[in-house]
């Protein structure tokens, strides 16, 4: 299945997704029913995930750089120096 679907393809898949959620919530096995309840509370976000093909890779890369800067920040005299370094690298 493709990651990003067209609006029409999403319209075809949504009823199947909602049926599966209902079946999960009605399960006699409590952990499965809890999973169904959790997925049901996140159903709009899940639908958006399949409709849009954007990635948060750029954000994750900046977070990684910031963690590396923070790890090496022991030598910085104040937070302003760390902030300047982060803005310079992630900018």
Jmol script that loads the backbone (N, CA, C; Angstrom):
load data "model"
ATOM      1  N   UNK A   1       0.841  -1.178   0.000  1.00  0.00           N
ATOM      2  CA  UNK A   1       0.000   0.000   0.000  1.00  0.00           C
ATOM      3  C   UNK A   1       0.887   1.243   0.000  1.00  0.00           C
ATOM      4  N   UNK A   2       0.517   2.194  -0.853  1.00  0.00           N
ATOM      5  CA  UNK A   2       1.280   3.434  -0.916  1.00  0.00           C
ATOM      6  C   UNK A   2       1.115   4.225   0.368  1.00  0.00           C
ATOM      7  N   UNK A   3       2.138   4.985   0.689  1.00  0.00           N
ATOM      8  CA  UNK A   3       2.085   5.809   1.909  1.00  0.00           C
ATOM      9  C   UNK A   3       1.071   6.932   1.754  1.00  0.00           C
ATOM     10  N   UNK A   4       1.114   7.647   0.655  1.00  0.00           N
ATOM     11  CA  UNK A   4       0.195   8.766   0.442  1.00  0.00           C
ATOM     12  C   UNK A   4      -0.903   8.318  -0.510  1.00  0.00           C
ATOM     13  N   UNK A   5      -2.132   8.510  -0.117  1.00  0.00           N
ATOM     14  CA  UNK A   5      -3.263   8.132  -0.948  1.00  0.00           C
ATOM     15  C   UNK A   5      -3.945   9.384  -1.481  1.00  0.00           C
ATOM     16  N   UNK A   6      -4.615   9.223  -2.609  1.00  0.00           N
ATOM     17  CA  UNK A   6      -5.406  10.329  -3.123  1.00  0.00           C
ATOM     18  C   UNK A   6      -6.636  10.497  -2.240  1.00  0.00           C
ATOM     19  N   UNK A   7      -7.315  11.611  -2.410  1.00  0.00           N
ATOM     20  CA  UNK A   7      -8.503  11.868  -1.604  1.00  0.00           C
ATOM     21  C   UNK A   7      -9.564  10.803  -1.871  1.00  0.00           C
ATOM     22  N   UNK A   8      -9.716  10.397  -3.121  1.00  0.00           N
ATOM     23  CA  UNK A   8     -10.701   9.372  -3.471  1.00  0.00           C
ATOM     24  C   UNK A   8     -10.330   8.023  -2.855  1.00  0.00           C
ATOM     25  N   UNK A   9      -9.042   7.671  -2.913  1.00  0.00           N
ATOM     26  CA  UNK A   9      -8.603   6.399  -2.332  1.00  0.00           C
ATOM     27  C   UNK A   9      -8.805   6.397  -0.818  1.00  0.00           C
ATOM     28  N   UNK A  10      -8.559   7.536  -0.179  1.00  0.00           N
ATOM     29  CA  UNK A  10      -8.804   7.633   1.265  1.00  0.00           C
ATOM     30  C   UNK A  10     -10.282   7.446   1.567  1.00  0.00           C
ATOM     31  N   UNK A  11     -11.139   8.008   0.718  1.00  0.00           N
ATOM     32  CA  UNK A  11     -12.576   7.845   0.903  1.00  0.00           C
ATOM     33  C   UNK A  11     -13.002   6.396   0.807  1.00  0.00           C
ATOM     34  N   UNK A  12     -12.307   5.612  -0.015  1.00  0.00           N
ATOM     35  CA  UNK A  12     -12.622   4.187  -0.140  1.00  0.00           C
ATOM     36  C   UNK A  12     -12.128   3.390   1.059  1.00  0.00           C
ATOM     37  N   UNK A  13     -11.024   3.812   1.650  1.00  0.00           N
ATOM     38  CA  UNK A  13     -10.398   3.062   2.738  1.00  0.00           C
ATOM     39  C   UNK A  13     -11.006   3.401   4.106  1.00  0.00           C
ATOM     40  N   UNK A  14     -11.547   4.590   4.254  1.00  0.00           N
ATOM     41  CA  UNK A  14     -12.060   5.030   5.561  1.00  0.00           C
ATOM     42  C   UNK A  14     -13.131   4.099   6.126  1.00  0.00           C
ATOM     43  N   UNK A  15     -14.140   3.661   5.347  1.00  0.00           N
ATOM     44  CA  UNK A  15     -15.131   2.744   5.932  1.00  0.00           C
ATOM     45  C   UNK A  15     -14.518   1.433   6.428  1.00  0.00           C
ATOM     46  N   UNK A  16     -13.525   0.932   5.713  1.00  0.00           N
ATOM     47  CA  UNK A  16     -12.851  -0.297   6.145  1.00  0.00           C
ATOM     48  C   UNK A  16     -12.126  -0.056   7.461  1.00  0.00           C
ATOM     49  N   UNK A  17     -11.450   1.073   7.559  1.00  0.00           N
ATOM     50  CA  UNK A  17     -10.726   1.431   8.781  1.00  0.00           C
ATOM     51  C   UNK A  17     -11.682   1.549   9.967  1.00  0.00           C
ATOM     52  N   UNK A  18     -12.816   2.220   9.773  1.00  0.00           N
ATOM     53  CA  UNK A  18     -13.784   2.385  10.858  1.00  0.00           C
ATOM     54  C   UNK A  18     -14.400   1.052  11.274  1.00  0.00           C
ATOM     55  N   UNK A  19     -14.637   0.167  10.315  1.00  0.00           N
ATOM     56  CA  UNK A  19     -15.160  -1.167  10.637  1.00  0.00           C
ATOM     57  C   UNK A  19     -14.155  -1.948  11.475  1.00  0.00           C
ATOM     58  N   UNK A  20     -12.893  -1.874  11.095  1.00  0.00           N
ATOM     59  CA  UNK A  20     -11.853  -2.565  11.870  1.00  0.00           C
ATOM     60  C   UNK A  20     -11.763  -2.010  13.287  1.00  0.00           C
ATOM     61  N   UNK A  21     -11.875  -0.693  13.433  1.00  0.00           N
ATOM     62  CA  UNK A  21     -11.843  -0.095  14.772  1.00  0.00           C
ATOM     63  C   UNK A  21     -13.007  -0.591  15.622  1.00  0.00           C
ATOM     64  N   UNK A  22     -14.185  -0.677  15.032  1.00  0.00           N
ATOM     65  CA  UNK A  22     -15.357  -1.165  15.762  1.00  0.00           C
ATOM     66  C   UNK A  22     -15.157  -2.607  16.199  1.00  0.00           C
ATOM     67  N   UNK A  23     -14.606  -3.432  15.309  1.00  0.00           N
ATOM     68  CA  UNK A  23     -14.351  -4.836  15.654  1.00  0.00           C
ATOM     69  C   UNK A  23     -13.333  -4.950  16.786  1.00  0.00           C
ATOM     70  N   UNK A  24     -12.302  -4.113  16.749  1.00  0.00           N
ATOM     71  CA  UNK A  24     -11.304  -4.139  17.822  1.00  0.00           C
ATOM     72  C   UNK A  24     -11.927  -3.753  19.160  1.00  0.00           C
ATOM     73  N   UNK A  25     -12.738  -2.694  19.157  1.00  0.00           N
ATOM     74  CA  UNK A  25     -13.342  -2.225  20.411  1.00  0.00           C
ATOM     75  C   UNK A  25     -14.320  -3.239  20.991  1.00  0.00           C
ATOM     76  N   UNK A  26     -14.927  -4.074  20.151  1.00  0.00           N
ATOM     77  CA  UNK A  26     -15.901  -5.055  20.617  1.00  0.00           C
ATOM     78  C   UNK A  26     -15.269  -6.400  20.946  1.00  0.00           C
ATOM     79  N   UNK A  27     -13.967  -6.497  20.883  1.00  0.00           N
ATOM     80  CA  UNK A  27     -13.278  -7.751  21.163  1.00  0.00           C
ATOM     81  C   UNK A  27     -13.462  -8.162  22.622  1.00  0.00           C
ATOM     82  N   UNK A  28     -13.549  -9.471  22.846  1.00  0.00           N
ATOM     83  CA  UNK A  28     -13.680  -9.997  24.207  1.00  0.00           C
ATOM     84  C   UNK A  28     -12.333  -9.970  24.935  1.00  0.00           C
ATOM     85  N   UNK A  29     -11.258  -9.917  24.186  1.00  0.00           N
ATOM     86  CA  UNK A  29      -9.917  -9.893  24.755  1.00  0.00           C
ATOM     87  C   UNK A  29      -9.603  -8.450  25.150  1.00  0.00           C
ATOM     88  N   UNK A  30      -9.461  -8.179  26.439  1.00  0.00           N
ATOM     89  CA  UNK A  30      -9.361  -6.805  26.949  1.00  0.00           C
ATOM     90  C   UNK A  30      -8.214  -5.988  26.345  1.00  0.00           C
ATOM     91  N   UNK A  31      -7.003  -6.557  26.192  1.00  0.00           N
ATOM     92  CA  UNK A  31      -5.939  -5.742  25.581  1.00  0.00           C
ATOM     93  C   UNK A  31      -6.271  -5.313  24.147  1.00  0.00           C
ATOM     94  N   UNK A  32      -6.941  -6.178  23.398  1.00  0.00           N
ATOM     95  CA  UNK A  32      -7.316  -5.827  22.025  1.00  0.00           C
ATOM     96  C   UNK A  32      -8.390  -4.739  22.040  1.00  0.00           C
ATOM     97  N   UNK A  33      -9.338  -4.847  22.973  1.00  0.00           N
ATOM     98  CA  UNK A  33     -10.375  -3.818  23.102  1.00  0.00           C
ATOM     99  C   UNK A  33      -9.752  -2.478  23.506  1.00  0.00           C
ATOM    100  N   UNK A  34      -8.750  -2.523  24.378  1.00  0.00           N
ATOM    101  CA  UNK A  34      -8.058  -1.289  24.777  1.00  0.00           C
ATOM    102  C   UNK A  34      -7.318  -0.679  23.589  1.00  0.00           C
ATOM    103  N   UNK A  35      -6.711  -1.529  22.762  1.00  0.00           N
ATOM    104  CA  UNK A  35      -6.046  -1.042  21.548  1.00  0.00           C
ATOM    105  C   UNK A  35      -7.057  -0.379  20.623  1.00  0.00           C
ATOM    106  N   UNK A  36      -8.220  -1.002  20.473  1.00  0.00           N
ATOM    107  CA  UNK A  36      -9.269  -0.416  19.640  1.00  0.00           C
ATOM    108  C   UNK A  36      -9.713   0.937  20.155  1.00  0.00           C
ATOM    109  N   UNK A  37      -9.826   1.058  21.469  1.00  0.00           N
ATOM    110  CA  UNK A  37     -10.231   2.333  22.069  1.00  0.00           C
ATOM    111  C   UNK A  37      -9.162   3.403  21.827  1.00  0.00           C
ATOM    112  N   UNK A  38      -7.895   3.020  21.983  1.00  0.00           N
ATOM    113  CA  UNK A  38      -6.793   3.959  21.756  1.00  0.00           C
ATOM    114  C   UNK A  38      -6.752   4.405  20.299  1.00  0.00           C
ATOM    115  N   UNK A  39      -6.830   3.446  19.383  1.00  0.00           N
ATOM    116  CA  UNK A  39      -6.799   3.797  17.962  1.00  0.00           C
ATOM    117  C   UNK A  39      -8.005   4.643  17.569  1.00  0.00           C
ATOM    118  N   UNK A  40      -9.137   4.368  18.203  1.00  0.00           N
ATOM    119  CA  UNK A  40     -10.343   5.144  17.918  1.00  0.00           C
ATOM    120  C   UNK A  40     -10.174   6.599  18.350  1.00  0.00           C
ATOM    121  N   UNK A  41      -9.498   6.814  19.468  1.00  0.00           N
ATOM    122  CA  UNK A  41      -9.293   8.191  19.923  1.00  0.00           C
ATOM    123  C   UNK A  41      -8.301   8.943  19.026  1.00  0.00           C
ATOM    124  N   UNK A  42      -7.489   8.217  18.266  1.00  0.00           N
ATOM    125  CA  UNK A  42      -6.511   8.827  17.359  1.00  0.00           C
ATOM    126  C   UNK A  42      -6.904   8.642  15.890  1.00  0.00           C
ATOM    127  N   UNK A  43      -8.179   8.373  15.599  1.00  0.00           N
ATOM    128  CA  UNK A  43      -8.557   8.019  14.229  1.00  0.00           C
ATOM    129  C   UNK A  43      -8.362   9.161  13.232  1.00  0.00           C
ATOM    130  N   UNK A  44      -8.603  10.399  13.641  1.00  0.00           N
ATOM    131  CA  UNK A  44      -8.406  11.513  12.705  1.00  0.00           C
ATOM    132  C   UNK A  44      -6.932  11.667  12.340  1.00  0.00           C
ATOM    133  N   UNK A  45      -6.073  11.545  13.330  1.00  0.00           N
ATOM    134  CA  UNK A  45      -4.634  11.655  13.070  1.00  0.00           C
ATOM    135  C   UNK A  45      -4.158  10.506  12.187  1.00  0.00           C
ATOM    136  N   UNK A  46      -4.694   9.306  12.422  1.00  0.00           N
ATOM    137  CA  UNK A  46      -4.324   8.147  11.601  1.00  0.00           C
ATOM    138  C   UNK A  46      -4.748   8.354  10.156  1.00  0.00           C
ATOM    139  N   UNK A  47      -5.940   8.903   9.954  1.00  0.00           N
ATOM    140  CA  UNK A  47      -6.412   9.164   8.591  1.00  0.00           C
ATOM    141  C   UNK A  47      -5.522  10.189   7.895  1.00  0.00           C
ATOM    142  N   UNK A  48      -5.117  11.221   8.622  1.00  0.00           N
ATOM    143  CA  UNK A  48      -4.223  12.234   8.035  1.00  0.00           C
ATOM    144  C   UNK A  48      -2.872  11.633   7.662  1.00  0.00           C
ATOM    145  N   UNK A  49      -2.416  10.675   8.457  1.00  0.00           N
ATOM    146  CA  UNK A  49      -1.126  10.052   8.184  1.00  0.00           C
ATOM    147  C   UNK A  49      -1.138   9.396   6.803  1.00  0.00           C
ATOM    148  N   UNK A  50      -2.243   8.751   6.443  1.00  0.00           N
ATOM    149  CA  UNK A  50      -2.305   8.074   5.149  1.00  0.00           C
ATOM    150  C   UNK A  50      -2.588   9.041   4.009  1.00  0.00           C
ATOM    151  N   UNK A  51      -3.214  10.168   4.299  1.00  0.00           N
ATOM    152  CA  UNK A  51      -3.535  11.136   3.251  1.00  0.00           C
ATOM    153  C   UNK A  51      -2.316  11.969   2.867  1.00  0.00           C
ATOM    154  N   UNK A  52      -1.503  12.320   3.832  1.00  0.00           N
ATOM    155  CA  UNK A  52      -0.367  13.202   3.577  1.00  0.00           C
ATOM    156  C   UNK A  52       0.927  12.407   3.543  1.00  0.00           C
ATOM    157  N   UNK A  53       1.845  12.831   2.705  1.00  0.00           N
ATOM    158  CA  UNK A  53       3.099  12.081   2.559  1.00  0.00           C
ATOM    159  C   UNK A  53       4.290  12.829   3.130  1.00  0.00           C
ATOM    160  N   UNK A  54       4.041  13.788   3.983  1.00  0.00           N
ATOM    161  CA  UNK A  54       5.140  14.572   4.547  1.00  0.00           C
ATOM    162  C   UNK A  54       5.887  13.762   5.602  1.00  0.00           C
ATOM    163  N   UNK A  55       7.136  14.068   5.761  1.00  0.00           N
ATOM    164  CA  UNK A  55       7.980  13.389   6.738  1.00  0.00           C
ATOM    165  C   UNK A  55       8.517  14.419   7.728  1.00  0.00           C
ATOM    166  N   UNK A  56       8.786  13.978   8.940  1.00  0.00           N
ATOM    167  CA  UNK A  56       9.363  14.892   9.918  1.00  0.00           C
ATOM    168  C   UNK A  56      10.866  14.649  10.056  1.00  0.00           C
ATOM    169  N   UNK A  57      11.490  14.143   9.016  1.00  0.00           N
ATOM    170  CA  UNK A  57      12.913  13.849   9.045  1.00  0.00           C
ATOM    171  C   UNK A  57      13.781  15.071   9.293  1.00  0.00           C
ATOM    172  N   UNK A  58      13.404  16.207   8.736  1.00  0.00           N
ATOM    173  CA  UNK A  58      14.182  17.436   8.929  1.00  0.00           C
ATOM    174  C   UNK A  58      14.153  17.844  10.399  1.00  0.00           C
ATOM    175  N   UNK A  59      12.969  17.778  11.005  1.00  0.00           N
ATOM    176  CA  UNK A  59      12.840  18.131  12.424  1.00  0.00           C
ATOM    177  C   UNK A  59      13.654  17.183  13.287  1.00  0.00           C
ATOM    178  N   UNK A  60      13.581  15.893  12.987  1.00  0.00           N
ATOM    179  CA  UNK A  60      14.344  14.915  13.765  1.00  0.00           C
ATOM    180  C   UNK A  60      15.846  15.157  13.622  1.00  0.00           C
ATOM    181  N   UNK A  61      16.286  15.556  12.432  1.00  0.00           N
ATOM    182  CA  UNK A  61      17.700  15.869  12.232  1.00  0.00           C
ATOM    183  C   UNK A  61      18.148  17.055  13.077  1.00  0.00           C
ATOM    184  N   UNK A  62      17.295  18.084  13.153  1.00  0.00           N
ATOM    185  CA  UNK A  62      17.622  19.248  13.997  1.00  0.00           C
ATOM    186  C   UNK A  62      17.655  18.855  15.465  1.00  0.00           C
ATOM    187  N   UNK A  63      16.717  18.009  15.887  1.00  0.00           N
ATOM    188  CA  UNK A  63      16.728  17.558  17.286  1.00  0.00           C
ATOM    189  C   UNK A  63      18.013  16.800  17.601  1.00  0.00           C
ATOM    190  N   UNK A  64      18.467  15.986  16.652  1.00  0.00           N
ATOM    191  CA  UNK A  64      19.709  15.240  16.870  1.00  0.00           C
ATOM    192  C   UNK A  64      20.900  16.191  16.995  1.00  0.00           C
ATOM    193  N   UNK A  65      20.957  17.197  16.122  1.00  0.00           N
ATOM    194  CA  UNK A  65      22.046  18.176  16.205  1.00  0.00           C
ATOM    195  C   UNK A  65      22.013  18.914  17.536  1.00  0.00           C
ATOM    196  N   UNK A  66      20.799  19.278  17.984  1.00  0.00           N
ATOM    197  CA  UNK A  66      20.679  19.997  19.253  1.00  0.00           C
ATOM    198  C   UNK A  66      21.148  19.137  20.419  1.00  0.00           C
ATOM    199  N   UNK A  67      20.849  17.844  20.385  1.00  0.00           N
ATOM    200  CA  UNK A  67      21.307  16.952  21.456  1.00  0.00           C
ATOM    201  C   UNK A  67      22.826  16.837  21.447  1.00  0.00           C
ATOM    202  N   UNK A  68      23.420  16.766  20.254  1.00  0.00           N
ATOM    203  CA  UNK A  68      24.877  16.700  20.174  1.00  0.00           C
ATOM    204  C   UNK A  68      25.514  17.986  20.693  1.00  0.00           C
ATOM    205  N   UNK A  69      24.922  19.131  20.348  1.00  0.00           N
ATOM    206  CA  UNK A  69      25.434  20.410  20.848  1.00  0.00           C
ATOM    207  C   UNK A  69      25.317  20.457  22.364  1.00  0.00           C
ATOM    208  N   UNK A  70      24.183  20.014  22.875  1.00  0.00           N
ATOM    209  CA  UNK A  70      23.970  20.033  24.327  1.00  0.00           C
ATOM    210  C   UNK A  70      24.973  19.124  25.036  1.00  0.00           C
ATOM    211  N   UNK A  71      25.285  17.998  24.419  1.00  0.00           N
ATOM    212  CA  UNK A  71      26.245  17.075  25.017  1.00  0.00           C
ATOM    213  C   UNK A  71      27.630  17.712  25.108  1.00  0.00           C
ATOM    214  N   UNK A  72      27.954  18.539  24.104  1.00  0.00           N
ATOM    215  CA  UNK A  72      29.264  19.194  24.091  1.00  0.00           C
ATOM    216  C   UNK A  72      29.232  20.581  24.719  1.00  0.00           C
ATOM    217  N   UNK A  73      28.116  20.973  25.323  1.00  0.00           N
ATOM    218  CA  UNK A  73      27.934  22.340  25.810  1.00  0.00           C
ATOM    219  C   UNK A  73      28.563  22.601  27.169  1.00  0.00           C
ATOM    220  N   UNK A  74      29.264  21.640  27.737  1.00  0.00           N
ATOM    221  CA  UNK A  74      29.866  21.853  29.053  1.00  0.00           C
ATOM    222  C   UNK A  74      30.840  23.023  29.046  1.00  0.00           C
ATOM    223  N   UNK A  75      31.486  23.272  27.924  1.00  0.00           N
ATOM    224  CA  UNK A  75      32.463  24.346  27.857  1.00  0.00           C
ATOM    225  C   UNK A  75      31.869  25.725  27.639  1.00  0.00           C
ATOM    226  N   UNK A  76      30.588  25.799  27.303  1.00  0.00           N
ATOM    227  CA  UNK A  76      29.965  27.104  27.078  1.00  0.00           C
ATOM    228  C   UNK A  76      29.715  27.796  28.402  1.00  0.00           C
ATOM    229  N   UNK A  77      29.973  29.096  28.425  1.00  0.00           N
ATOM    230  CA  UNK A  77      29.850  29.843  29.678  1.00  0.00           C
ATOM    231  C   UNK A  77      28.408  30.188  30.024  1.00  0.00           C
ATOM    232  N   UNK A  78      27.547  30.334  28.998  1.00  0.00           N
ATOM    233  CA  UNK A  78      26.145  30.642  29.279  1.00  0.00           C
ATOM    234  C   UNK A  78      25.248  30.060  28.184  1.00  0.00           C
ATOM    235  N   UNK A  79      23.954  30.121  28.415  1.00  0.00           N
ATOM    236  CA  UNK A  79      22.999  29.528  27.482  1.00  0.00           C
ATOM    237  C   UNK A  79      22.976  30.256  26.147  1.00  0.00           C
ATOM    238  N   UNK A  80      23.259  31.534  26.151  1.00  0.00           N
ATOM    239  CA  UNK A  80      23.238  32.312  24.907  1.00  0.00           C
ATOM    240  C   UNK A  80      24.205  31.723  23.881  1.00  0.00           C
ATOM    241  N   UNK A  81      25.359  31.249  24.334  1.00  0.00           N
ATOM    242  CA  UNK A  81      26.322  30.634  23.420  1.00  0.00           C
ATOM    243  C   UNK A  81      25.763  29.347  22.818  1.00  0.00           C
ATOM    244  N   UNK A  82      25.044  28.574  23.624  1.00  0.00           N
ATOM    245  CA  UNK A  82      24.420  27.344  23.118  1.00  0.00           C
ATOM    246  C   UNK A  82      23.343  27.713  22.098  1.00  0.00           C
ATOM    247  N   UNK A  83      22.547  28.720  22.406  1.00  0.00           N
ATOM    248  CA  UNK A  83      21.469  29.145  21.514  1.00  0.00           C
ATOM    249  C   UNK A  83      22.019  29.599  20.165  1.00  0.00           C
ATOM    250  N   UNK A  84      23.101  30.347  20.187  1.00  0.00           N
ATOM    251  CA  UNK A  84      23.723  30.815  18.942  1.00  0.00           C
ATOM    252  C   UNK A  84      24.216  29.628  18.123  1.00  0.00           C
ATOM    253  N   UNK A  85      24.815  28.661  18.773  1.00  0.00           N
ATOM    254  CA  UNK A  85      25.307  27.474  18.072  1.00  0.00           C
ATOM    255  C   UNK A  85      24.154  26.700  17.428  1.00  0.00           C
ATOM    256  N   UNK A  86      23.049  26.525  18.161  1.00  0.00           N
ATOM    257  CA  UNK A  86      21.887  25.805  17.621  1.00  0.00           C
ATOM    258  C   UNK A  86      21.307  26.557  16.428  1.00  0.00           C
ATOM    259  N   UNK A  87      21.144  27.868  16.548  1.00  0.00           N
ATOM    260  CA  UNK A  87      20.604  28.654  15.435  1.00  0.00           C
ATOM    261  C   UNK A  87      21.527  28.598  14.224  1.00  0.00           C
ATOM    262  N   UNK A  88      22.821  28.544  14.463  1.00  0.00           N
ATOM    263  CA  UNK A  88      23.768  28.468  13.362  1.00  0.00           C
ATOM    264  C   UNK A  88      23.711  27.147  12.619  1.00  0.00           C
ATOM    265  N   UNK A  89      23.529  26.061  13.341  1.00  0.00           N
ATOM    266  CA  UNK A  89      23.520  24.743  12.707  1.00  0.00           C
ATOM    267  C   UNK A  89      22.145  24.326  12.196  1.00  0.00           C
ATOM    268  N   UNK A  90      21.104  24.722  12.883  1.00  0.00           N
ATOM    269  CA  UNK A  90      19.751  24.287  12.506  1.00  0.00           C
ATOM    270  C   UNK A  90      18.945  25.388  11.836  1.00  0.00           C
ATOM    271  N   UNK A  91      19.410  26.575  11.889  1.00  0.00           N
ATOM    272  CA  UNK A  91      18.873  27.716  11.452  1.00  0.00           C
ATOM    273  C   UNK A  91      17.828  28.279  10.758  1.00  0.00           C
TER     274      UNK A  91
END
end "model"
wireframe off; spacefill off
backbone 0.3
color backbone group
